[in-house]
Amino acid sequence: MNMSLDALVEDRWQTLVKVGVLALTVTLSSLLLSACGGDEPEPPPPTPVVATPIPTPIVATPAPEPTAAPAPTAAPALSTPQPPAEGAYGLISVGSGFDRPLYLTYAPGDTSGRLFIVEQDGTIAILKDGKRQEPLFLDIDSRVGSRANEQGLLSMAFDPDYAANGIFYVYYTDVGGDTVVARYRVLANNPNTADPDSEEVLLRVGQPYSNHNGGQLKFGSDGYLYIALGDGGSGGDPLNSGQDRSTLLGTLLRIDVRSGSPYVIPADNPFVGQEGVRPEIWAWGLRNVWRFSFDRATGDLFTADVGQNKLEEVNFQPASSPGGENYGWKLFEGSEQFSGSREGMARREMTFPIAEYGRSEGCSVTGGYVYRGQDLLDLAGNYIFGDYCSGIVWTLTPQADGTWLRSVLLQAPSEITSFGEDADGEVYVIIRTGEIYRIMSK
């Protein structure tokens, strides 16, 4: 992927300088991989894009009950979370030499200690015993388009029954720039290599611009696959995708990929049966979610949504939610009005973030995980996240009054492209330059 400075990035950098972000240690040539917002130039009129699954999915009536995702390694008993002690945590290197790593995960039921690292150009590598393994687990470089900063192979998710069926899913932008969600299988005779010819495309969504591709997919404890899509790109959401439920852009989807072909829409999705609304949608009003996760102990959902010019945000959905939340974009950026004239009425209809921060602290939020591991029990129940540009890692600690306390946990050495979680609930920090770190106590 060509990482040269184009006019778009140049304009955004100048804007950041004006608001005092010179102190951020950002490598200018790779600024804003994960969803650069900001002062993008006015786009030309776009070609209309129709987001259509392949083929039309089935709406379950009622939805087949999928096998629930297997429970991860037991977490410590839930207690009242406490904010981290200042300066008590750092990072330990667990691997290096990866090519633009964007994501880290593990395979359910795998006891080998393998970690799977998604690389932007279209490959997935295995990290084991501190080393990047050869050959690659998956190489689909020829199918993946990664010329623009926010394109590429962006995420993967293992089927909850992976140990038995060898199935996993990937999210990538194809060579034409469109979003693809596809199913793959591991080779029957080699657990370290997937079959690149086993691809089954489940969903293809047209992308009018090269940025804001979202990129996360993850199974919930209900056994359904959740997928985050950006608003289609450019700046200021020129297609109004965030507030348009007739498109999949700017939404979080919830589909059943295990009960039908290409997928089944759960009957309890919030917009099933509503005319002109895509029934796959679970939540909407999103600009460009760069990583979401479920608390493995409670099932609560956290989404980190990248801002435009002013605010980065973290949203919260309790496990009890029936879905349907509107997180506000583009009427709101964070908790502040961005566009539209019905501010009073609109505010009553929105779900606002539990945390937000401005350009003095960073410029592109990277979502993480609620800590449920065994090694750092003082962090239990804290949501860990960071900023791509500044490398700051924070925690959010729930308070008795329903608010969340934000605290600095540590400083990463470079741009944070993602966080990761292993089978035991330990949390990792992925750095753009190719290093993988685990959070540790000092």
LINKAGI-V208002 format. One record per residue. RES is the residue in three letters. PHI is phi as a letter, one per 30 degrees, with the letter a starting at -180 (NA if undefined). BURIAL is b if it has 9 or more other C-alpha atoms within 8 Angstrom, else e. Layout:
# LINKAGI-V208002
RES,PHI,BURIAL
RES,PHI,BURIAL
This chain:
# LINKAGI-V208002
MET,NA,e
ASN,d,e
MET,c,e
SER,d,e
LEU,d,e
ASP,c,e
ALA,d,e
LEU,d,b
VAL,d,b
GLU,d,b
ASP,d,b
ARG,d,b
TRP,d,b
GLN,d,e
THR,d,b
LEU,d,b
VAL,d,b
LYS,d,e
VAL,c,e
GLY,i,b
VAL,c,b
LEU,e,e
ALA,d,e
LEU,d,b
THR,d,b
VAL,c,b
THR,d,e
LEU,e,e
SER,d,e
SER,b,e
LEU,e,b
LEU,i,b
LEU,e,b
SER,d,b
ALA,k,b
CYS,e,b
GLY,c,b
GLY,j,b
ASP,d,b
GLU,d,b
PRO,d,e
GLU,e,e
PRO,d,e
PRO,d,e
PRO,e,e
PRO,d,e
THR,d,e
PRO,e,e
VAL,c,e
VAL,c,e
ALA,c,b
THR,b,b
PRO,d,b
ILE,b,b
PRO,d,e
THR,e,e
PRO,d,b
ILE,c,b
VAL,c,b
ALA,d,b
THR,b,e
PRO,d,e
ALA,d,b
PRO,e,e
GLU,d,e
PRO,d,b
THR,d,e
ALA,d,e
ALA,d,b
PRO,d,e
ALA,d,e
PRO,d,e
THR,e,e
ALA,e,e
ALA,d,b
PRO,d,b
ALA,e,e
LEU,d,e
SER,b,e
THR,d,e
PRO,d,b
GLN,b,b
PRO,d,b
PRO,d,b
ALA,d,e
GLU,d,e
GLY,i,e
ALA,d,b
TYR,b,b
GLY,b,b
LEU,b,b
ILE,b,e
SER,d,b
VAL,b,b
GLY,l,b
SER,a,b
GLY,i,e
PHE,d,b
ASP,c,b
ARG,h,b
PRO,d,b
LEU,b,b
TYR,a,b
LEU,b,b
THR,a,b
TYR,b,b
ALA,c,b
PRO,e,b
GLY,i,e
ASP,d,b
THR,c,e
SER,d,e
GLY,i,e
ARG,d,b
LEU,c,b
PHE,c,b
ILE,c,b
VAL,d,b
GLU,c,b
GLN,d,b
ASP,d,b
GLY,k,b
THR,b,b
ILE,b,b
ALA,c,b
ILE,c,b
LEU,c,b
LYS,b,b
ASP,h,e
GLY,i,e
LYS,b,e
ARG,d,b
GLN,d,b
GLU,b,e
PRO,d,e
LEU,d,b
PHE,d,b
LEU,b,b
ASP,b,b
ILE,b,b
ASP,e,b
SER,d,e
ARG,c,e
VAL,c,b
GLY,c,b
SER,b,b
ARG,d,e
ALA,d,b
ASN,e,b
GLU,c,b
GLN,c,b
GLY,k,b
LEU,d,b
LEU,c,b
SER,a,b
MET,b,b
ALA,b,b
PHE,d,b
ASP,e,b
PRO,e,b
ASP,c,b
TYR,e,b
ALA,e,b
ALA,c,e
ASN,c,e
GLY,i,b
ILE,c,b
PHE,b,b
TYR,b,b
VAL,b,b
TYR,b,b
TYR,b,b
THR,c,b
ASP,d,b
VAL,d,b
GLY,d,e
GLY,j,b
ASP,d,b
THR,d,b
VAL,b,b
VAL,c,b
ALA,b,b
ARG,c,b
TYR,b,b
ARG,b,b
VAL,d,b
LEU,d,b
ALA,d,e
ASN,c,e
ASN,a,e
PRO,d,e
ASN,c,e
THR,b,b
ALA,c,b
ASP,c,b
PRO,d,b
ASP,d,e
SER,c,e
GLU,e,b
GLU,b,e
VAL,d,b
LEU,c,b
LEU,a,b
ARG,b,b
VAL,b,b
GLY,d,b
GLN,c,b
PRO,d,b
TYR,b,b
SER,d,b
ASN,c,b
HIS,h,b
ASN,c,b
GLY,h,b
GLY,k,b
GLN,c,b
LEU,b,b
LYS,a,b
PHE,d,b
GLY,d,b
SER,d,b
ASP,d,b
GLY,i,b
TYR,c,b
LEU,c,b
TYR,c,b
ILE,b,b
ALA,c,b
LEU,c,b
GLY,d,b
ASP,d,b
GLY,j,b
GLY,j,b
SER,i,b
GLY,b,b
GLY,i,e
ASP,h,b
PRO,d,e
LEU,c,e
ASN,h,b
SER,d,b
GLY,e,b
GLN,c,b
ASP,c,e
ARG,d,b
SER,d,e
THR,c,b
LEU,d,b
LEU,d,b
GLY,i,b
THR,b,b
LEU,c,b
LEU,c,b
ARG,b,b
ILE,b,b
ASP,c,b
VAL,c,b
ARG,c,e
SER,b,b
GLY,a,b
SER,b,b
PRO,d,b
TYR,a,b
VAL,c,b
ILE,c,b
PRO,e,b
ALA,d,b
ASP,c,e
ASN,e,b
PRO,d,b
PHE,c,b
VAL,e,b
GLY,i,e
GLN,d,e
GLU,d,e
GLY,i,e
VAL,b,b
ARG,d,b
PRO,d,b
GLU,d,b
ILE,d,b
TRP,c,b
ALA,b,b
TRP,b,b
GLY,i,b
LEU,c,b
ARG,d,b
ASN,a,b
VAL,d,b
TRP,c,b
ARG,j,b
PHE,b,b
SER,a,b
PHE,c,b
ASP,d,b
ARG,d,e
ALA,c,e
THR,c,e
GLY,i,b
ASP,d,b
LEU,c,b
PHE,c,b
THR,b,b
ALA,c,b
ASP,c,b
VAL,d,b
GLY,d,b
GLN,c,b
ASN,c,e
LYS,b,e
LEU,b,b
GLU,c,b
GLU,b,b
VAL,b,b
ASN,c,b
PHE,b,b
GLN,b,e
PRO,d,e
ALA,d,e
SER,d,e
SER,d,e
PRO,d,e
GLY,i,e
GLY,j,b
GLU,d,b
ASN,c,b
TYR,d,b
GLY,j,b
TRP,d,b
LYS,c,b
LEU,d,b
PHE,b,b
GLU,c,b
GLY,i,b
SER,c,e
GLU,c,e
GLN,d,b
PHE,c,b
SER,a,e
GLY,j,e
SER,c,e
ARG,c,e
GLU,e,e
GLY,d,e
MET,d,e
ALA,d,b
ARG,d,e
ARG,d,e
GLU,c,e
MET,c,b
THR,c,e
PHE,c,b
PRO,d,b
ILE,d,b
ALA,a,b
GLU,a,b
TYR,b,b
GLY,c,b
ARG,d,b
SER,d,e
GLU,c,b
GLY,l,b
CYS,b,b
SER,a,b
VAL,d,b
THR,b,b
GLY,d,b
GLY,b,b
TYR,b,b
VAL,d,b
TYR,d,b
ARG,b,b
GLY,d,b
GLN,c,b
ASP,d,e
LEU,b,b
LEU,d,b
ASP,d,e
LEU,c,b
ALA,e,b
GLY,i,b
ASN,d,b
TYR,d,b
ILE,c,b
PHE,a,b
GLY,a,b
ASP,b,b
TYR,e,b
CYS,d,b
SER,d,b
GLY,i,b
ILE,d,b
VAL,c,b
TRP,c,b
THR,b,b
LEU,c,b
THR,c,b
PRO,d,b
GLN,c,e
ALA,d,e
ASP,d,e
GLY,j,e
THR,d,e
TRP,b,b
LEU,c,b
ARG,c,b
SER,b,b
VAL,d,b
LEU,c,b
LEU,a,b
GLN,c,e
ALA,d,b
PRO,d,e
SER,a,b
GLU,d,b
ILE,c,b
THR,d,b
SER,a,b
PHE,c,b
GLY,b,b
GLU,b,b
ASP,c,b
ALA,d,b
ASP,d,b
GLY,i,b
GLU,d,b
VAL,c,b
TYR,c,b
VAL,c,b
ILE,c,b
ILE,c,b
ARG,e,b
THR,d,b
GLY,j,b
GLU,c,b
ILE,b,b
TYR,b,b
ARG,c,b
ILE,d,b
MET,b,b
SER,d,e
LYS,d,e
